[in-house]
Amino acid sequence: MNFQFYFEKLVGSKDFKKFISENKDAFFCSAFFAVDKKGKDNKQNIDYYVPSINKMFSFKINDGVELIPVEDYGEVFKPEKIPDNLDFDFNHIEKLIEGEMFEKKIKNKIEKLLLSIQAKEKKVYILGTIFISGLSLIKIKIDLDEKKIVDFEKMSFFDMIKVVKK
């Protein structure tokens, strides 16, 4: 599925049109996607920040579009504007991850992808936590301009338990 599909669904909704007409300075600042490979627990949220009132709002996109105020995103955090013409496919992102897994000789299967679109210093990234078989996960950072992985780390749940015990 393509990101633009969800973005167009959002922009075409009456809730979004009303929100934008009431908040002219609002801008796209982040997004969250859960892709469940084993079940049907998929989620899509696109977030907007309104600087004039210092508030963030999330649009939950399923069959329809639902506006949800974000209660606490961190008062010190000032979101950056993300261009609304992002064009990438979630299947391509998954293939990038699988390619990196192959190179690092990780034979586990992807079970769930939690992907967040964020901007930092005018660069747009996908930050991800990828749950894989064998009670492991992968933390990734993908540069969306170059469509390449810039950070990749495999972790085991058991490694995290050891850290907590210390």
TAHUTA-V491247 format. One record per helix or strand of 2 or more residues. SS is the DSSP state (hx for helix, st for strand). FROM is the first residue (numbers start at 1). LEN is the number of residues. Records with the same first field share a line. If there is no record, write none. Layout:
SS = FROM-LEN  FROM-LEN
This chain:
hx = 3-9  14-9  90-14  157-9
st = 27-10  43-8  55-7  65-6  110-11  123-10  136-8  148-9
